[in-house]
Amino acid sequence: MTHPLEELRAAALTEIAAAPDEQALDAVRVRYLGRSGSISAWGEKMKGLSKEEKPVVGKLLNEARGVVTAEIEAASEKLRTAGEANALAEIDVTLPGTAQEIGSLHPLTQMLDRAIAIFRRMGFALAEGPDVEDEWHCFDALNTARPYKAALPTAVALATLKSEAEAGAWEPRVVACFAEIVRDASLRNGTVLVEQLEQGR
């Protein structure tokens, strides 16, 4: 005749094998090995057994606990391994990895960005402009009186530099390089200079 503990052990092993996930497996553990579990309850029942029955039932109880515990651990490891394999199966290892940014923004830049973000939340807008404004935007466009004499036209300024370079006030090669820069800028802006400073002899 089969002992109830053996039947409980067989039922537990069947449910462990059928558990589809970790949650179901933990439910089986609680149902059989928890404080109020079917197998654990036999620990209290042994108090009412005779001296002849206690060794037999005790052996069956220990075997049932050991076998069910081992099967639960093995099933848990199997489910964990299968879950990791499924997760890795969705990863294409041939794709390029995610590039890691090296370094960080300068602390002053971080403070500036943070200040800009704060002012944006207050309703301000950020506007950027050139580092150096031209004569028209600084004075003529504002319709304000000049505090000093008007700047020379570009052609006149270049002619003055040329004469000063010939007199030895400037290094002719430096003046020639500057004139080349001005010439390139004038061409990009669509302006043709009446007089162009050329490199000295």
PyMOL commands that place a pseudoatom at each C-alpha (Angstrom):
pseudoatom trace, name=CA, resn=MET, resi=1, chain=A, elem=C, hetatm=0, pos=[0.000, 0.000, 0.000]
pseudoatom trace, name=CA, resn=THR, resi=2, chain=A, elem=C, hetatm=0, pos=[1.350, 3.451, -0.945]
pseudoatom trace, name=CA, resn=HIS, resi=3, chain=A, elem=C, hetatm=0, pos=[1.920, 5.880, 1.903]
pseudoatom trace, name=CA, resn=PRO, resi=4, chain=A, elem=C, hetatm=0, pos=[0.291, 9.351, 1.637]
pseudoatom trace, name=CA, resn=LEU, resi=5, chain=A, elem=C, hetatm=0, pos=[3.747, 10.966, 1.709]
pseudoatom trace, name=CA, resn=GLU, resi=6, chain=A, elem=C, hetatm=0, pos=[4.739, 9.018, -1.379]
pseudoatom trace, name=CA, resn=GLU, resi=7, chain=A, elem=C, hetatm=0, pos=[1.566, 10.153, -3.105]
pseudoatom trace, name=CA, resn=LEU, resi=8, chain=A, elem=C, hetatm=0, pos=[2.273, 13.750, -2.134]
pseudoatom trace, name=CA, resn=ARG, resi=9, chain=A, elem=C, hetatm=0, pos=[5.821, 13.471, -3.441]
pseudoatom trace, name=CA, resn=ALA, resi=10, chain=A, elem=C, hetatm=0, pos=[4.628, 12.079, -6.774]
pseudoatom trace, name=CA, resn=ALA, resi=11, chain=A, elem=C, hetatm=0, pos=[1.975, 14.801, -7.095]
pseudoatom trace, name=CA, resn=ALA, resi=12, chain=A, elem=C, hetatm=0, pos=[4.531, 17.499, -6.291]
pseudoatom trace, name=CA, resn=LEU, resi=13, chain=A, elem=C, hetatm=0, pos=[6.969, 16.174, -8.911]
pseudoatom trace, name=CA, resn=THR, resi=14, chain=A, elem=C, hetatm=0, pos=[4.198, 16.161, -11.517]
pseudoatom trace, name=CA, resn=GLU, resi=15, chain=A, elem=C, hetatm=0, pos=[3.272, 19.766, -10.792]
pseudoatom trace, name=CA, resn=ILE, resi=16, chain=A, elem=C, hetatm=0, pos=[6.929, 20.831, -10.791]
pseudoatom trace, name=CA, resn=ALA, resi=17, chain=A, elem=C, hetatm=0, pos=[7.445, 19.309, -14.234]
pseudoatom trace, name=CA, resn=ALA, resi=18, chain=A, elem=C, hetatm=0, pos=[4.338, 21.105, -15.523]
pseudoatom trace, name=CA, resn=ALA, resi=19, chain=A, elem=C, hetatm=0, pos=[5.184, 24.532, -14.051]
pseudoatom trace, name=CA, resn=PRO, resi=20, chain=A, elem=C, hetatm=0, pos=[5.510, 26.983, -16.981]
pseudoatom trace, name=CA, resn=ASP, resi=21, chain=A, elem=C, hetatm=0, pos=[7.363, 29.745, -15.122]
pseudoatom trace, name=CA, resn=GLU, resi=22, chain=A, elem=C, hetatm=0, pos=[9.048, 30.775, -11.895]
pseudoatom trace, name=CA, resn=GLN, resi=23, chain=A, elem=C, hetatm=0, pos=[5.798, 32.053, -10.385]
pseudoatom trace, name=CA, resn=ALA, resi=24, chain=A, elem=C, hetatm=0, pos=[4.001, 28.744, -10.862]
pseudoatom trace, name=CA, resn=LEU, resi=25, chain=A, elem=C, hetatm=0, pos=[7.029, 26.896, -9.525]
pseudoatom trace, name=CA, resn=ASP, resi=26, chain=A, elem=C, hetatm=0, pos=[7.055, 29.017, -6.377]
pseudoatom trace, name=CA, resn=ALA, resi=27, chain=A, elem=C, hetatm=0, pos=[3.360, 28.300, -5.882]
pseudoatom trace, name=CA, resn=VAL, resi=28, chain=A, elem=C, hetatm=0, pos=[4.119, 24.558, -5.949]
pseudoatom trace, name=CA, resn=ARG, resi=29, chain=A, elem=C, hetatm=0, pos=[6.874, 25.056, -3.380]
pseudoatom trace, name=CA, resn=VAL, resi=30, chain=A, elem=C, hetatm=0, pos=[4.540, 26.900, -1.017]
pseudoatom trace, name=CA, resn=ARG, resi=31, chain=A, elem=C, hetatm=0, pos=[1.752, 24.340, -1.495]
pseudoatom trace, name=CA, resn=TYR, resi=32, chain=A, elem=C, hetatm=0, pos=[3.951, 21.379, -0.540]
pseudoatom trace, name=CA, resn=LEU, resi=33, chain=A, elem=C, hetatm=0, pos=[6.922, 22.717, 1.433]
pseudoatom trace, name=CA, resn=GLY, resi=34, chain=A, elem=C, hetatm=0, pos=[5.546, 25.935, 2.957]
pseudoatom trace, name=CA, resn=ARG, resi=35, chain=A, elem=C, hetatm=0, pos=[4.754, 26.264, 6.652]
pseudoatom trace, name=CA, resn=SER, resi=36, chain=A, elem=C, hetatm=0, pos=[1.236, 25.024, 5.962]
pseudoatom trace, name=CA, resn=GLY, resi=37, chain=A, elem=C, hetatm=0, pos=[2.245, 22.818, 3.036]
pseudoatom trace, name=CA, resn=SER, resi=38, chain=A, elem=C, hetatm=0, pos=[0.966, 19.289, 2.524]
pseudoatom trace, name=CA, resn=ILE, resi=39, chain=A, elem=C, hetatm=0, pos=[4.362, 17.644, 3.075]
pseudoatom trace, name=CA, resn=SER, resi=40, chain=A, elem=C, hetatm=0, pos=[5.398, 19.976, 5.917]
pseudoatom trace, name=CA, resn=ALA, resi=41, chain=A, elem=C, hetatm=0, pos=[2.174, 19.184, 7.765]
pseudoatom trace, name=CA, resn=TRP, resi=42, chain=A, elem=C, hetatm=0, pos=[3.410, 15.630, 8.333]
pseudoatom trace, name=CA, resn=GLY, resi=43, chain=A, elem=C, hetatm=0, pos=[6.021, 17.019, 10.703]
pseudoatom trace, name=CA, resn=GLU, resi=44, chain=A, elem=C, hetatm=0, pos=[3.220, 17.850, 13.145]
pseudoatom trace, name=CA, resn=LYS, resi=45, chain=A, elem=C, hetatm=0, pos=[1.396, 14.589, 12.474]
pseudoatom trace, name=CA, resn=MET, resi=46, chain=A, elem=C, hetatm=0, pos=[4.413, 12.578, 13.587]
pseudoatom trace, name=CA, resn=LYS, resi=47, chain=A, elem=C, hetatm=0, pos=[3.766, 13.615, 17.195]
pseudoatom trace, name=CA, resn=GLY, resi=48, chain=A, elem=C, hetatm=0, pos=[0.694, 11.366, 17.273]
pseudoatom trace, name=CA, resn=LEU, resi=49, chain=A, elem=C, hetatm=0, pos=[2.341, 8.334, 15.667]
pseudoatom trace, name=CA, resn=SER, resi=50, chain=A, elem=C, hetatm=0, pos=[3.478, 5.255, 17.479]
pseudoatom trace, name=CA, resn=LYS, resi=51, chain=A, elem=C, hetatm=0, pos=[7.134, 4.473, 18.116]
pseudoatom trace, name=CA, resn=GLU, resi=52, chain=A, elem=C, hetatm=0, pos=[7.096, 1.894, 15.351]
pseudoatom trace, name=CA, resn=GLU, resi=53, chain=A, elem=C, hetatm=0, pos=[5.615, 4.311, 12.759]
pseudoatom trace, name=CA, resn=LYS, resi=54, chain=A, elem=C, hetatm=0, pos=[7.788, 7.341, 13.532]
pseudoatom trace, name=CA, resn=PRO, resi=55, chain=A, elem=C, hetatm=0, pos=[11.022, 5.982, 11.972]
pseudoatom trace, name=CA, resn=VAL, resi=56, chain=A, elem=C, hetatm=0, pos=[9.224, 4.887, 8.811]
pseudoatom trace, name=CA, resn=VAL, resi=57, chain=A, elem=C, hetatm=0, pos=[7.259, 8.101, 8.397]
pseudoatom trace, name=CA, resn=GLY, resi=58, chain=A, elem=C, hetatm=0, pos=[10.288, 10.205, 9.331]
pseudoatom trace, name=CA, resn=LYS, resi=59, chain=A, elem=C, hetatm=0, pos=[12.352, 8.563, 6.610]
pseudoatom trace, name=CA, resn=LEU, resi=60, chain=A, elem=C, hetatm=0, pos=[9.580, 9.070, 4.034]
pseudoatom trace, name=CA, resn=LEU, resi=61, chain=A, elem=C, hetatm=0, pos=[9.174, 12.705, 5.139]
pseudoatom trace, name=CA, resn=ASN, resi=62, chain=A, elem=C, hetatm=0, pos=[12.883, 13.471, 4.774]
pseudoatom trace, name=CA, resn=GLU, resi=63, chain=A, elem=C, hetatm=0, pos=[13.027, 11.772, 1.392]
pseudoatom trace, name=CA, resn=ALA, resi=64, chain=A, elem=C, hetatm=0, pos=[9.960, 13.647, 0.152]
pseudoatom trace, name=CA, resn=ARG, resi=65, chain=A, elem=C, hetatm=0, pos=[11.350, 16.995, 1.317]
pseudoatom trace, name=CA, resn=GLY, resi=66, chain=A, elem=C, hetatm=0, pos=[14.764, 16.324, -0.218]
pseudoatom trace, name=CA, resn=VAL, resi=67, chain=A, elem=C, hetatm=0, pos=[13.451, 15.081, -3.572]
pseudoatom trace, name=CA, resn=VAL, resi=68, chain=A, elem=C, hetatm=0, pos=[10.873, 17.858, -3.983]
pseudoatom trace, name=CA, resn=THR, resi=69, chain=A, elem=C, hetatm=0, pos=[13.374, 20.561, -2.948]
pseudoatom trace, name=CA, resn=ALA, resi=70, chain=A, elem=C, hetatm=0, pos=[15.984, 19.258, -5.388]
pseudoatom trace, name=CA, resn=GLU, resi=71, chain=A, elem=C, hetatm=0, pos=[13.468, 19.078, -8.230]
pseudoatom trace, name=CA, resn=ILE, resi=72, chain=A, elem=C, hetatm=0, pos=[12.259, 22.615, -7.552]
pseudoatom trace, name=CA, resn=GLU, resi=73, chain=A, elem=C, hetatm=0, pos=[15.836, 23.947, -7.629]
pseudoatom trace, name=CA, resn=ALA, resi=74, chain=A, elem=C, hetatm=0, pos=[16.597, 22.052, -10.843]
pseudoatom trace, name=CA, resn=ALA, resi=75, chain=A, elem=C, hetatm=0, pos=[13.387, 23.262, -12.495]
pseudoatom trace, name=CA, resn=SER, resi=76, chain=A, elem=C, hetatm=0, pos=[14.077, 26.829, -11.376]
pseudoatom trace, name=CA, resn=GLU, resi=77, chain=A, elem=C, hetatm=0, pos=[17.552, 26.732, -12.894]
pseudoatom trace, name=CA, resn=LYS, resi=78, chain=A, elem=C, hetatm=0, pos=[16.146, 25.266, -16.107]
pseudoatom trace, name=CA, resn=LEU, resi=79, chain=A, elem=C, hetatm=0, pos=[13.522, 28.014, -16.393]
pseudoatom trace, name=CA, resn=ARG, resi=80, chain=A, elem=C, hetatm=0, pos=[16.127, 30.693, -15.668]
pseudoatom trace, name=CA, resn=THR, resi=81, chain=A, elem=C, hetatm=0, pos=[18.471, 29.332, -18.322]
pseudoatom trace, name=CA, resn=ALA, resi=82, chain=A, elem=C, hetatm=0, pos=[15.645, 29.133, -20.860]
pseudoatom trace, name=CA, resn=GLY, resi=83, chain=A, elem=C, hetatm=0, pos=[14.639, 32.724, -20.114]
pseudoatom trace, name=CA, resn=GLU, resi=84, chain=A, elem=C, hetatm=0, pos=[18.186, 33.993, -20.620]
pseudoatom trace, name=CA, resn=ALA, resi=85, chain=A, elem=C, hetatm=0, pos=[18.484, 32.026, -23.867]
pseudoatom trace, name=CA, resn=ASN, resi=86, chain=A, elem=C, hetatm=0, pos=[15.234, 33.529, -25.166]
pseudoatom trace, name=CA, resn=ALA, resi=87, chain=A, elem=C, hetatm=0, pos=[16.426, 37.022, -24.272]
pseudoatom trace, name=CA, resn=LEU, resi=88, chain=A, elem=C, hetatm=0, pos=[19.754, 36.496, -26.004]
pseudoatom trace, name=CA, resn=ALA, resi=89, chain=A, elem=C, hetatm=0, pos=[18.046, 35.035, -29.057]
pseudoatom trace, name=CA, resn=GLU, resi=90, chain=A, elem=C, hetatm=0, pos=[16.493, 38.449, -29.751]
pseudoatom trace, name=CA, resn=ILE, resi=91, chain=A, elem=C, hetatm=0, pos=[19.896, 40.159, -29.767]
pseudoatom trace, name=CA, resn=ASP, resi=92, chain=A, elem=C, hetatm=0, pos=[21.765, 40.426, -33.069]
pseudoatom trace, name=CA, resn=VAL, resi=93, chain=A, elem=C, hetatm=0, pos=[25.411, 40.173, -32.046]
pseudoatom trace, name=CA, resn=THR, resi=94, chain=A, elem=C, hetatm=0, pos=[26.507, 41.218, -35.552]
pseudoatom trace, name=CA, resn=LEU, resi=95, chain=A, elem=C, hetatm=0, pos=[25.116, 44.742, -35.099]
pseudoatom trace, name=CA, resn=PRO, resi=96, chain=A, elem=C, hetatm=0, pos=[27.556, 47.490, -34.084]
pseudoatom trace, name=CA, resn=GLY, resi=97, chain=A, elem=C, hetatm=0, pos=[27.624, 48.310, -30.414]
pseudoatom trace, name=CA, resn=THR, resi=98, chain=A, elem=C, hetatm=0, pos=[26.439, 51.533, -28.837]
pseudoatom trace, name=CA, resn=ALA, resi=99, chain=A, elem=C, hetatm=0, pos=[29.199, 54.114, -28.895]
pseudoatom trace, name=CA, resn=GLN, resi=100, chain=A, elem=C, hetatm=0, pos=[30.216, 55.391, -25.492]
pseudoatom trace, name=CA, resn=GLU, resi=101, chain=A, elem=C, hetatm=0, pos=[30.745, 59.117, -25.154]
pseudoatom trace, name=CA, resn=ILE, resi=102, chain=A, elem=C, hetatm=0, pos=[34.219, 60.009, -23.910]
pseudoatom trace, name=CA, resn=GLY, resi=103, chain=A, elem=C, hetatm=0, pos=[34.691, 63.055, -21.752]
pseudoatom trace, name=CA, resn=SER, resi=104, chain=A, elem=C, hetatm=0, pos=[32.115, 65.647, -20.768]
pseudoatom trace, name=CA, resn=LEU, resi=105, chain=A, elem=C, hetatm=0, pos=[31.228, 69.268, -21.217]
pseudoatom trace, name=CA, resn=HIS, resi=106, chain=A, elem=C, hetatm=0, pos=[33.328, 71.906, -19.525]
pseudoatom trace, name=CA, resn=PRO, resi=107, chain=A, elem=C, hetatm=0, pos=[31.889, 72.936, -16.122]
pseudoatom trace, name=CA, resn=LEU, resi=108, chain=A, elem=C, hetatm=0, pos=[31.343, 76.500, -17.360]
pseudoatom trace, name=CA, resn=THR, resi=109, chain=A, elem=C, hetatm=0, pos=[29.467, 75.174, -20.397]
pseudoatom trace, name=CA, resn=GLN, resi=110, chain=A, elem=C, hetatm=0, pos=[27.316, 73.012, -18.129]
pseudoatom trace, name=CA, resn=MET, resi=111, chain=A, elem=C, hetatm=0, pos=[26.521, 76.037, -15.951]
pseudoatom trace, name=CA, resn=LEU, resi=112, chain=A, elem=C, hetatm=0, pos=[25.655, 78.103, -19.038]
pseudoatom trace, name=CA, resn=ASP, resi=113, chain=A, elem=C, hetatm=0, pos=[23.356, 75.370, -20.392]
pseudoatom trace, name=CA, resn=ARG, resi=114, chain=A, elem=C, hetatm=0, pos=[21.662, 75.079, -17.017]
pseudoatom trace, name=CA, resn=ALA, resi=115, chain=A, elem=C, hetatm=0, pos=[21.161, 78.839, -16.783]
pseudoatom trace, name=CA, resn=ILE, resi=116, chain=A, elem=C, hetatm=0, pos=[19.701, 78.914, -20.299]
pseudoatom trace, name=CA, resn=ALA, resi=117, chain=A, elem=C, hetatm=0, pos=[17.314, 76.076, -19.413]
pseudoatom trace, name=CA, resn=ILE, resi=118, chain=A, elem=C, hetatm=0, pos=[16.155, 77.973, -16.298]
pseudoatom trace, name=CA, resn=PHE, resi=119, chain=A, elem=C, hetatm=0, pos=[15.515, 81.167, -18.252]
pseudoatom trace, name=CA, resn=ARG, resi=120, chain=A, elem=C, hetatm=0, pos=[13.650, 79.199, -20.945]
pseudoatom trace, name=CA, resn=ARG, resi=121, chain=A, elem=C, hetatm=0, pos=[11.278, 77.879, -18.284]
pseudoatom trace, name=CA, resn=MET, resi=122, chain=A, elem=C, hetatm=0, pos=[10.727, 81.475, -17.162]
pseudoatom trace, name=CA, resn=GLY, resi=123, chain=A, elem=C, hetatm=0, pos=[9.600, 82.423, -20.679]
pseudoatom trace, name=CA, resn=PHE, resi=124, chain=A, elem=C, hetatm=0, pos=[12.810, 83.845, -22.111]
pseudoatom trace, name=CA, resn=ALA, resi=125, chain=A, elem=C, hetatm=0, pos=[14.108, 82.939, -25.564]
pseudoatom trace, name=CA, resn=LEU, resi=126, chain=A, elem=C, hetatm=0, pos=[17.716, 82.408, -26.631]
pseudoatom trace, name=CA, resn=ALA, resi=127, chain=A, elem=C, hetatm=0, pos=[19.020, 84.417, -29.577]
pseudoatom trace, name=CA, resn=GLU, resi=128, chain=A, elem=C, hetatm=0, pos=[22.488, 84.064, -31.060]
pseudoatom trace, name=CA, resn=GLY, resi=129, chain=A, elem=C, hetatm=0, pos=[24.345, 86.624, -33.143]
pseudoatom trace, name=CA, resn=PRO, resi=130, chain=A, elem=C, hetatm=0, pos=[27.781, 87.256, -34.647]
pseudoatom trace, name=CA, resn=ASP, resi=131, chain=A, elem=C, hetatm=0, pos=[30.725, 87.772, -32.318]
pseudoatom trace, name=CA, resn=VAL, resi=132, chain=A, elem=C, hetatm=0, pos=[31.706, 91.000, -34.127]
pseudoatom trace, name=CA, resn=GLU, resi=133, chain=A, elem=C, hetatm=0, pos=[29.134, 93.359, -35.618]
pseudoatom trace, name=CA, resn=ASP, resi=134, chain=A, elem=C, hetatm=0, pos=[29.778, 95.588, -38.607]
pseudoatom trace, name=CA, resn=GLU, resi=135, chain=A, elem=C, hetatm=0, pos=[29.660, 99.375, -38.658]
pseudoatom trace, name=CA, resn=TRP, resi=136, chain=A, elem=C, hetatm=0, pos=[26.134, 99.602, -40.033]
pseudoatom trace, name=CA, resn=HIS, resi=137, chain=A, elem=C, hetatm=0, pos=[24.558, 97.447, -37.328]
pseudoatom trace, name=CA, resn=CYS, resi=138, chain=A, elem=C, hetatm=0, pos=[26.474, 99.166, -34.543]
pseudoatom trace, name=CA, resn=PHE, resi=139, chain=A, elem=C, hetatm=0, pos=[25.685, 102.776, -35.550]
pseudoatom trace, name=CA, resn=ASP, resi=140, chain=A, elem=C, hetatm=0, pos=[23.815, 103.512, -38.765]
pseudoatom trace, name=CA, resn=ALA, resi=141, chain=A, elem=C, hetatm=0, pos=[20.998, 100.999, -38.215]
pseudoatom trace, name=CA, resn=LEU, resi=142, chain=A, elem=C, hetatm=0, pos=[20.431, 102.347, -34.695]
pseudoatom trace, name=CA, resn=ASN, resi=143, chain=A, elem=C, hetatm=0, pos=[20.107, 105.934, -36.010]
pseudoatom trace, name=CA, resn=THR, resi=144, chain=A, elem=C, hetatm=0, pos=[22.369, 107.250, -33.272]
pseudoatom trace, name=CA, resn=ALA, resi=145, chain=A, elem=C, hetatm=0, pos=[24.970, 109.978, -33.434]
pseudoatom trace, name=CA, resn=ARG, resi=146, chain=A, elem=C, hetatm=0, pos=[28.522, 108.763, -33.764]
pseudoatom trace, name=CA, resn=PRO, resi=147, chain=A, elem=C, hetatm=0, pos=[30.739, 109.493, -30.748]
pseudoatom trace, name=CA, resn=TYR, resi=148, chain=A, elem=C, hetatm=0, pos=[33.797, 109.563, -33.023]
pseudoatom trace, name=CA, resn=LYS, resi=149, chain=A, elem=C, hetatm=0, pos=[34.795, 110.097, -36.637]
pseudoatom trace, name=CA, resn=ALA, resi=150, chain=A, elem=C, hetatm=0, pos=[33.343, 107.663, -39.168]
pseudoatom trace, name=CA, resn=ALA, resi=151, chain=A, elem=C, hetatm=0, pos=[35.446, 104.680, -40.142]
pseudoatom trace, name=CA, resn=LEU, resi=152, chain=A, elem=C, hetatm=0, pos=[37.286, 104.798, -43.454]
pseudoatom trace, name=CA, resn=PRO, resi=153, chain=A, elem=C, hetatm=0, pos=[35.822, 102.930, -46.413]
pseudoatom trace, name=CA, resn=THR, resi=154, chain=A, elem=C, hetatm=0, pos=[37.489, 99.594, -47.075]
pseudoatom trace, name=CA, resn=ALA, resi=155, chain=A, elem=C, hetatm=0, pos=[39.292, 100.732, -50.227]
pseudoatom trace, name=CA, resn=VAL, resi=156, chain=A, elem=C, hetatm=0, pos=[40.659, 103.845, -48.498]
pseudoatom trace, name=CA, resn=ALA, resi=157, chain=A, elem=C, hetatm=0, pos=[41.751, 101.834, -45.449]
pseudoatom trace, name=CA, resn=LEU, resi=158, chain=A, elem=C, hetatm=0, pos=[43.637, 99.377, -47.650]
pseudoatom trace, name=CA, resn=ALA, resi=159, chain=A, elem=C, hetatm=0, pos=[45.331, 102.204, -49.541]
pseudoatom trace, name=CA, resn=THR, resi=160, chain=A, elem=C, hetatm=0, pos=[46.366, 103.768, -46.227]
pseudoatom trace, name=CA, resn=LEU, resi=161, chain=A, elem=C, hetatm=0, pos=[47.810, 100.467, -45.041]
pseudoatom trace, name=CA, resn=LYS, resi=162, chain=A, elem=C, hetatm=0, pos=[49.698, 100.155, -48.307]
pseudoatom trace, name=CA, resn=SER, resi=163, chain=A, elem=C, hetatm=0, pos=[51.286, 103.539, -47.979]
pseudoatom trace, name=CA, resn=GLU, resi=164, chain=A, elem=C, hetatm=0, pos=[52.143, 102.944, -44.321]
pseudoatom trace, name=CA, resn=ALA, resi=165, chain=A, elem=C, hetatm=0, pos=[53.681, 99.562, -45.208]
pseudoatom trace, name=CA, resn=GLU, resi=166, chain=A, elem=C, hetatm=0, pos=[55.804, 101.187, -47.883]
pseudoatom trace, name=CA, resn=ALA, resi=167, chain=A, elem=C, hetatm=0, pos=[56.954, 103.723, -45.306]
pseudoatom trace, name=CA, resn=GLY, resi=168, chain=A, elem=C, hetatm=0, pos=[58.028, 100.911, -42.980]
pseudoatom trace, name=CA, resn=ALA, resi=169, chain=A, elem=C, hetatm=0, pos=[55.249, 101.243, -40.401]
pseudoatom trace, name=CA, resn=TRP, resi=170, chain=A, elem=C, hetatm=0, pos=[53.936, 97.727, -41.120]
pseudoatom trace, name=CA, resn=GLU, resi=171, chain=A, elem=C, hetatm=0, pos=[55.444, 94.485, -42.245]
pseudoatom trace, name=CA, resn=PRO, resi=172, chain=A, elem=C, hetatm=0, pos=[54.506, 94.306, -45.946]
pseudoatom trace, name=CA, resn=ARG, resi=173, chain=A, elem=C, hetatm=0, pos=[53.924, 90.543, -45.883]
pseudoatom trace, name=CA, resn=VAL, resi=174, chain=A, elem=C, hetatm=0, pos=[51.508, 90.820, -42.972]
pseudoatom trace, name=CA, resn=VAL, resi=175, chain=A, elem=C, hetatm=0, pos=[49.619, 93.640, -44.676]
pseudoatom trace, name=CA, resn=ALA, resi=176, chain=A, elem=C, hetatm=0, pos=[49.485, 91.605, -47.897]
pseudoatom trace, name=CA, resn=CYS, resi=177, chain=A, elem=C, hetatm=0, pos=[47.980, 88.623, -46.061]
pseudoatom trace, name=CA, resn=PHE, resi=178, chain=A, elem=C, hetatm=0, pos=[45.385, 90.861, -44.420]
pseudoatom trace, name=CA, resn=ALA, resi=179, chain=A, elem=C, hetatm=0, pos=[44.510, 92.403, -47.778]
pseudoatom trace, name=CA, resn=GLU, resi=180, chain=A, elem=C, hetatm=0, pos=[44.036, 88.934, -49.244]
pseudoatom trace, name=CA, resn=ILE, resi=181, chain=A, elem=C, hetatm=0, pos=[41.593, 88.064, -46.466]
pseudoatom trace, name=CA, resn=VAL, resi=182, chain=A, elem=C, hetatm=0, pos=[39.642, 91.262, -47.077]
pseudoatom trace, name=CA, resn=ARG, resi=183, chain=A, elem=C, hetatm=0, pos=[39.590, 90.577, -50.817]
pseudoatom trace, name=CA, resn=ASP, resi=184, chain=A, elem=C, hetatm=0, pos=[38.221, 87.061, -50.307]
pseudoatom trace, name=CA, resn=ALA, resi=185, chain=A, elem=C, hetatm=0, pos=[35.544, 88.345, -47.940]
pseudoatom trace, name=CA, resn=SER, resi=186, chain=A, elem=C, hetatm=0, pos=[34.524, 91.057, -50.403]
pseudoatom trace, name=CA, resn=LEU, resi=187, chain=A, elem=C, hetatm=0, pos=[34.202, 88.507, -53.198]
pseudoatom trace, name=CA, resn=ARG, resi=188, chain=A, elem=C, hetatm=0, pos=[32.000, 86.277, -51.040]
pseudoatom trace, name=CA, resn=ASN, resi=189, chain=A, elem=C, hetatm=0, pos=[29.789, 89.279, -50.224]
pseudoatom trace, name=CA, resn=GLY, resi=190, chain=A, elem=C, hetatm=0, pos=[29.605, 90.373, -53.865]
pseudoatom trace, name=CA, resn=THR, resi=191, chain=A, elem=C, hetatm=0, pos=[31.599, 93.573, -53.277]
pseudoatom trace, name=CA, resn=VAL, resi=192, chain=A, elem=C, hetatm=0, pos=[34.295, 94.734, -55.720]
pseudoatom trace, name=CA, resn=LEU, resi=193, chain=A, elem=C, hetatm=0, pos=[37.012, 96.919, -54.224]
pseudoatom trace, name=CA, resn=VAL, resi=194, chain=A, elem=C, hetatm=0, pos=[38.037, 99.945, -56.201]
pseudoatom trace, name=CA, resn=GLU, resi=195, chain=A, elem=C, hetatm=0, pos=[41.593, 99.636, -55.011]
pseudoatom trace, name=CA, resn=GLN, resi=196, chain=A, elem=C, hetatm=0, pos=[43.283, 96.458, -53.774]
pseudoatom trace, name=CA, resn=LEU, resi=197, chain=A, elem=C, hetatm=0, pos=[46.385, 96.371, -51.648]
pseudoatom trace, name=CA, resn=GLU, resi=198, chain=A, elem=C, hetatm=0, pos=[49.018, 94.124, -53.169]
pseudoatom trace, name=CA, resn=GLN, resi=199, chain=A, elem=C, hetatm=0, pos=[52.149, 92.629, -51.711]
pseudoatom trace, name=CA, resn=GLY, resi=200, chain=A, elem=C, hetatm=0, pos=[55.183, 94.880, -51.875]
pseudoatom trace, name=CA, resn=ARG, resi=201, chain=A, elem=C, hetatm=0, pos=[58.190, 94.298, -54.003]
for i in range(1, 201): cmd.bond("trace and resi %d" % i, "trace and resi %d" % (i + 1))
show_as sticks, trace
zoom trace
